[in-house]
Amino acid sequence: MDEQAPESYCLRVDDLVINPGARSVHRGEKVIELPRLSFHLLLELAESAPNVLTYDNLIDRVWPGRIVSQETVTQRVKLLRKALGDDAHAPRYIGLVRGEGYRMLPKVTVTDPSSAAIAAETVQPSQRRNIGIALLIVALATLGWIVSREYLRTPAGPGAAGPAPNSVAVLPFVNASESPDDLYLSEGLGDELRDQLGRHLGLSVAARSSSMAFRDQALEATQIAARLGAANLIEGTLRREANQLKVSLQIIDGLTGFQTWSQSYNLRMQDLLSVQQQIAQEVIQQLLPMADEDAVDPMPATRSVSANELMLLAGHYDKQVRDQPIVDQGLLLKAIELYREATEVDPSSALAHSRLGAALLYLGDLNSAEAPIFEALRLDPNLAHVQYTLGLYHWSRREAGAGAAFERAISLNQNFVEALSAYAMWLSQNFEFVKASDYFKRALLLDRMSHARYLELGNHLGIGGWIDEAKLLAREIEQRFNENDSQAWLIIARIHELAGELDIALEWALRSRQASPDDREAVWMIAELFARLDMVKQAERYETEPGVGQLYWQRRWQDLIELGEALILEYPNETEIWYALAWAYNATGRFRQTIRLLEMSGLPEYALNESRRSIDVEAAMTLADAYDATDNKQEAHSLAHWYVEHLSKMKEEIPEGAWWPDIYLACALAILGRDEEALDTLDQVASAQGLAWYPLVADAHCFERFAENSRYRRVLGILDERKADLRHKIPMRLGKVGLSLDELGASE
């Protein structure tokens, strides 16, 4: 560091500002949230710049009085780089001095703390897990794959026969006012209209996320309609001058592109609430001429003009937060405060209370969310949003009632995509796979431009063994999205991974990286795919400091334990870390530590509850295995019987050849002493289309009894042969994206 620091100071490192007193890191107007150890590591490197800090230096300064290894330092640097968006292959901030330690690469200067004032705070979703995001990301195979536009080229849907006559998409309303601050009014009016239309049983309404994809797209109306699967489009414009509003609407025939109806409304701001209802009624009567005049629910979201405007503005901020991959906490808190004001202005508005509760859930504040959610339920249990938010609340607390609430929300609004998706996940995690498929597909038909919907359905089909259907879905994604859509390509990679085609998965993950070089998800997936195929040098070429996923695939259990024990102290609410650490304990024979850890996390009750997560089910099998190894036979057998009952039911619904239920069923049967049945089931694992997770088969304690059994050895041999065959195909796949093994390291 070039200058002597005053008593109160900040350090500027390239575009970062480090405030030691406030223990904060800023990039522009954003706050980068760092755990305590990561912040101390960054500060030590900055204050020592440009000098190198050896591993011993860092251990003494960051972990004083503790005995830790160089691997702990390496993993902590990896976490810090990930938080800063620093690429180990082309580092911007932290440089590795091989064999010695690390140093800060940019020049470090002292600056005034007043220049580092921050207007907004952001939180990485991986650091503040929230139920809204958790329900959007299917975690059916979370231990092995850590996640945690120019759009369409073809019309939607495999086998789609064209849009239904009653289908409609409400496109983003245009803000024609002089002030961009009026965007909340134009967007809010369109969103409210979409919500009103969605309640009508006679209409099929495209989801907001898909409609918003065309905000800045210079496409013909017929192209947009085809891509959204809508027979009708609604366009709107809002212009504000002082207290006067002019709203213009038109309905466009999606097949011809011709306007079929238009209307203009001149009103004052205080008339907006009543005009919202009038617009919805007139649009429905145009789309469904035979509908009753009172087709729209006559009860508005609020009877207060002031509360209505507050909710429009709050919704504008709320949707901005949810539309981005990184949670802007400052903006979310602003939305929460506006929703709270709306409930105070109109305490009788169930929707205001419900939206406040949902925003608090998204923030992760379950305790504060409880009161508004149950007040909304008291005021009006027949609002779809109220039931959906109630379901999220129950699921986040792992309480009974989530499924019933989601189902009720759908019955009140069959176009409620988020409720359809959440109910589908709830069904799948309660082993009702066929019924879940229907709801996943219904959600996708209404939300054809959503990556989340494709990921959910692709995960479900792959885990359930509908491999051919999953690969058709991958083909549809390829045709639907533009060649530069890195997220779409990652979903295709995921589907092929579940199909056991890891070579094809690797090709698509590499395409994703080429389309978006800064996308860390692609890098992590590439590294883990290489690790799954025992290509360690290639994996470490992409992820030089292995994380939980890569350590799992490499079966480096002691390293995983060391990393997990460090992470669990800083991320105590990250269930995935607890479960990964428990698995590593089990694989190394530390069964009592497994039991203590998993019972502290809430197992086995979490797995047996109807609001379980699939990762809870997987971890409970680890717990049953640990019980069995420590002679807690009653507990082990009780859990094993539960698995046999539920997984056998699941196998009746899904095609033959799905390894996921078979591998856990085989373990449960082994715990119960039904060895021949367990071996028969393992044979099915070996013949499955997907490639079973090798560490599960090789290192689960329940299979130790078969260590010398020829049938068990044959299963391991088949999995080894399949990995070898996939490795043989890798050079061809690399060639398709312009790479070679020589560029990535020697073949192994």
N, C-alpha and C positions, 0 to 999 in steps of 0.2 A: 504494500500500500504506500502510495507516494507522499501522503501528507499526514501530519500529526492530527489525530482525531480530537475534537473538543469534547467537553463533558457530555453534551447532547449532540449527537451526530447521526448521519446516515451515510451509507456507502453506495456509490453508484458503480454498477458492474454492467457495462454495455447498456442494455435497455432495462436492467433491473435496478431497483432501489431497495436496499436492505436497511431496516430501521431496528437496531439492536434493542433500544429501549422499549419499543412497542412490540418487539418480536414479530415483525411483519415483513413481507416481501411484496413489492409492488412492481407491476409492469404497466406503465401508463396509468390509467384510471382503474386498473384491475388489481385485486389482491390475490396472490398465489398462496393458498393455504398449505402450510408445511407442518408436519408433526414435529414435536420438540427435538428429537435427535437429528432429523433432516435439517432443521433450521440451524442448530448448533454446528453441524458439519459445514453447511454453506458459509456461516459466519467465520469459522476458523479458516477456511480456505481463502475467503475474501481478505481477512485481516492479515494473512500471511503472504498474500500475493506480492511479487510474482514468484516467491520461493516455493519449493516443493515441500509438502508435508508427508513424511514417511508414514507407513502403516502404524508404527509405534507411536509417532507423534499424534496421529489422529486418535488412536485408542486412548492415550493418556488424556487428551483434551476433551474428547466427545463422550467417552465412557470412563471417566475417572473412577478408580477403585474397583472396576469390574474386569473380569477375565474374559476377553472376547478374542476371536481369531481374525486373521486377515479376511476370511470369507465374509464375516459380519460387516467389515468395513466395505468390502466390494458390493455386498447386497444393499447397504445403506446408500452408497453412491449411486447405484442403479435406481433406487427409489427416488432419490433427489433429482437425477437426470430426467426421470419420467415426469415428475411434477413440473419441472422447468421446460419440458419439451426439448431436451438436449439429446442429440443423437450421438451415441458412443462411437459410431464410425466416422462422423464428421463433427466433432464436438465444438460447440460454440462457447461454452462456459467452463467446463471441467475437463482438464486434460489428464490422461493417465501417463505416468512415467514408469515404464515397465520395470518391475523388480524393485521399485522404490516406494512409490505412492502416488499422490495426486497433487495438482496445482491448479490455481485459477488462471485461465488463459487471457481474458481481457484485462485491460488496465483498470485498476480500482482507484477511485477518487473519493474524497470526502465531500459531502454536500449538506446543505441545511435541511433539517427535518421538515421545516415549513413548506419546502418545495415538493414534498412527497405526500401532500394531502390527497386523500382518496375519496372519490365520490361514490363509488359502488364497490361491493364486495362480491366475489364469485367463489363458488365451491365446486370442486370436481365431483361428479356423481359418484366416483369410486371412493371418495372420502366421506361423503354424506349420503348414504344409501337412503332412498326414499321409495315409498310404496308405489308411487306413480310409475317410476322407472322400473322398479322391480317387477311390476306386473306386465310391463311391455316386453321384457327380455326373458325368453323362455330359458330356464336353467336346468333343463332335463339332463344335460351332460356337463355340468359346470366344472367338475374337478379336472377334466382333461382339456377343456378349451376355455381360456379366460378371456372374456370379452372386456363381463367385467372383465350441373344437371341438364343437362339437356335431356328431356325425358323420352317419351315413347316413340317407337317406330311402327308398332302394330296395334290393332285394337285389342281389347282386354279379353282375358279368360280362356283357359284351355277348354275347347268345346263350346265356347259361348255362342249362342244363336242370335246375337244382336240384342240391343237394349229393349226392355219392356216398355210399353207405351206410357206407363205411369212412373217412369224413372226420371229423375230431375237432379241437376247439379246447380247449386248456387255459387257462382263465381265471385271472387273478391270484389266488393263494391269499390268503385273509384272515388277517391277523395279529390273533388274538383275545386275545393276551397283554396284560397290563396295561402292559408297557413297549413303546414304539414301537421300541426298539432291537432287538426281535426280528423286525422286518420282514425282515431279511436271511435269516432262517430260512424264513419263510413263502414269500417270493418265490423263494428259492433252491430250495426243495423243488418248487415248481411248474415252475421252469425246468429242473431236472434231469429231472423227469418228461416234460416236453415233448421234451427232447433224447433221452431213452431211447425214447419212442414214435416219434420221427422216424427212428430207425435201422431201424425195422421196415418191410420192403418192402410189407407188406399195408395200411399205413395212410397216409392223407393228412392231414398235421398243419398247422394254421394257424400262421403265424409269430408269434413273440413280440411283435413291434411292433404287429401288428394286434390280438392278444388283449389287450394292455395298454391299448389305446384304450378299453376298456370298464371300466376299473378303477373309475371314479366315475360310470358311466352308470346311471341308474335306468330300465333297460329290461327288458322281459320276456325270458325265456330264448329264446323262439321268435324274437323280433326280433334278438337278438344272433346266434343261429345262422344266420338268413337272411342277415344282413349279412356274416358271416364265411364263408358257404358251407360250413357244417359240419353234418353230420347228428347229431353228438353233442357235448355240452359236458361238460367236467369242471370241477367246482368243488371247492375244498378250503378247509379252515380249520385253522389251527395255534394251539394254546394252550400256553404254557409257564408252569410253576410250579416255580421253583427248577430242579432237574435233571430234572424230569418233563415230558414232552411228550404232548399228545393231538392226533392228526391225524385229521380227519374228511374223507372223500371221498364224492362222489356223481357218478354219470353221469346226464345228463339227455338225453332224446330231444329233438332240436332241432325236430322237427316238431310235437310235442304239448306240449312243456314238462314232461312227466311224468318223474319220477325212475325210472330203470330199475335202478339198483344203488347201494348205499351201503356204506360200511365205515368203522370207526373203529380206530385203532391207539393203544394206550397204551404208551409206551416211555420209556427213559432217554436222555439226550443221547448217551451212548456207543453206543446201539443205532441211531442215526439212519441210519448208513451202510448197515447191512444191511436196514433197513426200506425205504429208498429203492428198493432192488432188488426187494423183495417187492411194493411198491405197483405198480411198473411191470409186473411179471409178471401180477399179478392184474387190472390194468386191461386189458392186452392180451387176456387170456383172456376178459374180458367183451365186449370189442369184436369180437374174432375168436375165437369159440368153437372153431373147428377148428384154431387155431394150436397149434404145439408148446409144451409146457410150458417149454422152454428158448428161447422166442422172443426174449427179451431177451438181449443179449450178456452172458454170465455174468461177464465181466471188468469189475469196477467201475472208475470213474475213478481211484480210489486205494484201497489196502487199509488206509490209516491213518485212524482216526477223527479225529485232530487235523488232518491234512492236509485231510480232507473239510470240516471246519468252516472252516478257513482259506480254502478255495476258495469256499465259499458266501459268506463275507463279502467276499472279493475280487471275486467276480462281482457282488455287490450294488453295490459302488462303481463297478466297471467299467461296468455297464449304466447307472447314473445318468449317467456321463460321456457315454456314446454316445447317450443319449436326448435330450441337450440340444444346441442349435445352437452354443453356445460351450463350448469345451473347458476344463473345470475341471482345471487341471494338478495342483493340490494333491491333489484326490481321485483323479486317475489315478495319481499317484505312490504314494498310499496303497494302491491296488489292486495296483500292481506289487510293492510291498514284501511284501504278503500272499501274492501268487502265489509270490514268491521264497522266502518262508518255507515254503510248502507243498512246493516242490521240495526244500528241505533236510530237511523232516520225512519226505517220501517221495520219495527220488531216483528211484524206479522208475516214478513216475506220468507217463506220456507226456502226459496231458491237462494236468497242472499246468505242465509245461514249455511246452507249446503255447500255453496261455493267457497265460503270462508273455511269450512271444515276441510274441504278437498285441498285447498291451497296449503293449509297447515299440515295436512298429511304429506303433501309433496315436499314441504320443508323438512319433514321428519319429526315434527312436534306432535306426537300422538296424544299426549296429555291435554294440550290446549285444543286439539281438534275434537275431543269428545263432546264438550258442551254444545257447540254449534251444530254438530251432526245430529245429536239426539233432540235438540230443539227443532231442527228442520223436520225430523221424523214426527215429532208431536204436532207440528203445524200442518203438515201435508204429507202423509205417507204414500200418496198416489202420484208423486212426481218421480220420473225416472231417475233424474240426477240425485235425488235424495236417497233412493234405494241403492244406486251404484256407489255413492260415497259411503253409505252404511256398509256395503259389502267390502270395500277397500279397508275400512276401519276394522272390521272383524278379522279380515285376512291378515292385516298387519299385526294384530295382536294374537293371531292364531286361535281365534275363538270360533265356536260354531255359529253358523248363520250366514257366512259369506256367500255360499252357493245360492241359498234361497233368495238373498237380496239381489244378487246379479240376475237371477232368473226373473224376479219380479220387475227389475228395471227394464229388461228386454220386453216383457209383456206390455209395459207402458209405452215403450218407444222401440219398435223393431228395427229402427235405423241407428240405434245407439252403438256405434262401432266399439268404443272402449268397453262397454258392458258385454258385448258379444265376445270380445277377445278375452276379457277377464273370466267370464263364465267358461269359455273353452279351456282355459288353463286350469281352472278349478276342477272341471270334469276330468281332464287328463291326469291330474295329480290325485284324483280319486279313482283312477283305473277305469274310467268310462271312456275308452279311447274312441270308439266308433261315434258316440254322441258328440264328443269333443271335436271330431273331424268336421262335422256338419257346421258347428258354430265358428270354427276357424275359417271355413270356406265362405260362410255368410259374411264374416267381417271383411275378408279380402274382396269380395264382390262389391262391397260398398266403399272400399278404400284401396282402389287399384294402383295408386301411386305411392303407397306406403312401404318403405323398406321393412318396418316393424311387422306388418301383416305377413309379408313373404317369409321373414325369418321365423315367425311363430309357426306358420303352417309347414315350412320346410323342416324345422326341428321335429315337429309332431309326426310328420310322415316318416322321417328317417328313423326316429326312435321306435315308432310303432311297427316298422318293418315293411311299410308300403314303399319299397325302394323304387319300383318303376314309376309310380305316381310322383314321387319326390323328384326324380330325374326329369320328368316332364315339366314339373314346376321350375326346375333350374333352366330348362330350355326356354320357358316362357319369360323368365327374368332376363335372359340373354337377349331375346327379341324385343322386350319391352323397354329396356333402359339403354341409354346412350353408352358408347364404348368407354367414356371417361368417368363413368359412375363407379367409383371405387367401392362404395358400400354395397352396391348391388353385386359386384363381383365377389365380395367377401361372403355374401349369402350363398352364392353358387358354390364357392369353395366349401362352405360348411355342409351343404347338402351332399356334395360328392364325398366329403370326409365320412359322413354318416353312412353313405352307401359302401364304404370300404374302399373307395377309389381315391386313395390318398395322393397318387401321382397327379390325377386330374385336379384334385383339390389344391395341390401345390401350384399347379399352373395358374389357376384362377386367383389364388392369393398373391402370386407374383404379378399378375396383371393388375390387381388392385393396387399393389405397391407402386407400379409404374404409373398408374393413373393419378395417384396421390402420394408422392414420396414422403410426405410428412405425416402420413397416417400411421400412428404407432400400432393400431389394432392389426393391420396387415403384417407388420414386422413380427409381432408376437405370434400370430398364427403361423407364419412361415417357419419361424424357429421351432414351434411345437410340432409341426408336421414333420420337419426333418428329424426332430428328437424321437417322434413316434416310430420312425423308420430306422432308428439307431445310427443316424448320420450326424454324429455329435459335432464334428468340425463344422459342417454346414450350418447346423443350428446355432452354434456359437458365433458364426460369421454374422448372423443377424441379431442375436441377443448375446452379446459378449459376457454379460453378467447374468447367468440364468435366474429366472424367477420361479415362482411356485410351479407353474405349468411345466416348464422344461425340466426342473428337478424331479417332478413326478414321473415324467416319461422316461427319464434317464435312471429312475429308481435310486436316486441319490438321497436316501432317507435321512441320513444324519445331517446332510446339508439342509434338507427341507425342514428338519426339526429346528435347527439353529435359526433359520430364516423365520419360520413360523412363530417361534417363541419371541423373537424380536418384534414381529409385526403385530402379534396379538395384544401386546402392551399398548401399542399406539392406535390400533383400530379394534377396540374391544367389541364393537357392534357388528363387525364383518364376520358373519356366520361362516362364510366360505373358508376363512383362514382357520377358524377353530376346527372345521371338519377335515381340512387338508392336514393339519398338524396331528389330529387324532389318527388319521390313516397311517401317517409316518410312524407314530408311536407303535401302532399295531404291527406294522411291517418289521419293526425292530424288536418285537417282543416286550414292549413296555405297556402291557395290557392294563395295569392298574392306573397308569397315567391316562390312558385312553378313556377308561370308565369315568375317572374323576372329571376330565375335561368335558366329555359329552353330557354327563349328567348336569354339570354346571351350565351347559348351553341350553338345557331344557328338554333333552332327549331322555327317555323314549317318547314322552308325552307328545312332543311336537309332531312326531311321525304318525302317531295313532289318531291325532285330531283330524277332523274333516277339513280344516284349513291348513293342512300340511303343505310343504313345498317338496318337490321331487328330491331336492338335495337333502332334505330331512330324512326321506326314505332311504337314500343311499347311506347316509351317516348312521342311521339306526342299525343297518346291517353290520357296520363296523363295530357298533356297540354290542350287538348280539355275539359277534365273533370274540370280542374281548371278554364278555361274560363267560362264554364257553371255555376260553383258555384259562380262566381263573376259577373254574369249578363253581361258578354261579349258574348251575344248570337250570334251575327253575326259571330265572329271568331269561336265560338264553333260549330255552325251549319255548317260552311264551312268545317271544318275539319271532322265533323261527316259524312257529305255527301260523302266526299272523301273516308272515311273508308267503308261506305256501298257499294259504287261502286266497289272498288278494292277487298274487302273481298268477296263480292258476286261473283265476277268473279273467285276468287280463289276457292271458294266452288264448283263451277261448274266443276273444274278440278280434285279435290281430292276426295277420298272416304268419305262416311258419317262416322261420328264418330271422326273427328279430332277436339279437343276442342280449339286449339289455335286460329283459325279464328273466331270461334263462340263466344268466350268470349269477344273479342274486338268488334265484330259486335253487340253483345247484348248491350254493353256499348254505342256504337254510336247510335243505335236505341233508347235507353233510352234518350240520350241527345236530340234527335230530337222529343221526345214526343210520339214515336211509341211504347207505353208500351206493348201492347199485343204481337207485333212481338218480342220485347226484351225478354219477358218472354218465348215465344215459343223457342227462340234461347238458352236461359239459360237451358231449358229442355234438349236440345241437348248436352249442356256442361255436364250435369249430367249423360247422358247415354253414353258419349264417352268412348272409350277403355282406353285411357290415363287418368291419374288422374290430373284434372285441378289444377292450383295453387290456393290453398285455400285463401291466402291473397287477390288475385285479385277479387275473388267472394265476399269475406266478407267485404272488406274495401275500394273498389272503390266508390268514391262519387256518380257516376252515378247510383249505385244500392241502394242508401239510400232511394229513394222514395218507394222502395219495401220492406222496413224493416218489415212491418207488413203483407205483402202479403203472403198468404199461399203457393202459387206456388214457390215463392222465398225461403221461409223457407224450403220447401221440398227439393229444390236443395241443400241448405247447409246441410240439414239432410242426404241426400244421400252421399255427400262427407264425412261427419263425419262417416257414417256407413262404407264406403269403407276404410277409414283410420283405423277404429277399426278392421275390418276384416284383414287388412294387419298386424296390430300389433299382432293379434292372430297367424299369421303364422311365426312371427319372431323367436320364440324359435327353431322351426324346422330348419330354415335357419342358425341360429347361430350354431346349432349342427353339421351342415355339415362342418363347418370350425373349429370345436373343441372349441366353446365358449358357454357360457350360459348367461342368463340375470343376474344371481346372480353375475357373474364376472364383469358385466358392470354397476351394480347399480340396485336398486329395480325397478320392473315394475311399470308403471304409468297408 
